[in-house]
Amino acid sequence: MPVEEFVAGWISGALGLVLGHPFDTVKLLGFFKGMSFPIASIAVVNSVLFGVYSNTLLALTATSHQERRAQPPSYAHVFLAGCTGGFVQVYCLAPFDLIKVRLQNQTEPRARPGSPPPRYRGPVHCAVSICQEEGPRGLFRGAWALMLRDTPTLGIYFVTYEWLCRQSTPEGQSPSSASVLVAGGFAGIVSWAVATPLDVIKSRMQMAGLKHRVYRGVLDCMASSVRQEGLGVFFRGLTINSARAFPVNAVTFLSYEYLLRWWG
Ligand SMILES: C[N+](C)(C)CCCC[C@H](N)C(=O)O
């Protein structure tokens, strides 16, 4: 199994995340200080995503990343490989995403005189607290919603990228840097636009019992949210998700492509 896609995915995920961090912090008005945790986590998740995606395409089409410009895979294979990567990466993403959402949602990030101490002192303390209070399975709270959110939308993510690249690249050639940046940016926007409704539900499932009531499942959370706040609740954060998605994914795909070209 070629490992270069995993390494390129790790590095490109870290580079894209550096651009997206300020948006992510503002998104939930949380105070998620420091970059080490998100880089260590999202870079690993991105490594699994791109590695599984590329190796699934290799299994489906018997073509390597370099060969695919001359023998482009069908969009059905790209979608299937993207969904496979999206499904598998949830197993890594779920604990990291839960810790991120819990830290971002605590209103007192630092103990201040007269105010209650924050519930979690940092990512490691958050993980240990969740394990102690809810058991190790507690780290996978919201994983079903994450799987429903990411599996189809990461298929859409890669199909959008491939389609836009091919529209602006002569057959058999590699896309230019500008094409990769634009295609990657719009792939991020399109996938986040489709993912936002379940992203809202996922975050509520992750905060159940702390900031939201405990739900009997994804459908209960959806029905309860619509009853209380209307259908608009599903588009909370769409603007900031989209504003963040373009630069993050433009850089992620550009660095991924260049790393593989350099490797190839
Ligand atoms: C599947 N979903 C739309 C949620 C994310 C797709 C893009 C993932 C990228 N690492 C980013 O952080 O934007």
The ligand as an ORCA input file, in Angstrom:
! r2SCAN-3c Opt
* xyz 1 1
  C     -16.791     16.601      5.316
  N     -16.710     17.997      5.762
  C     -17.481     18.843      4.870
  C     -17.216     18.119      7.133
  C     -15.272     18.414      5.781
  C     -14.626     18.422      4.423
  C     -13.332     19.184      4.419
  C     -12.366     18.768      5.499
  C     -11.240     19.774      5.656
  N     -10.123     19.173      6.385
  C     -11.718     21.036      6.401
  O     -11.366     21.134      7.571
  O     -12.429     21.871      5.816
*
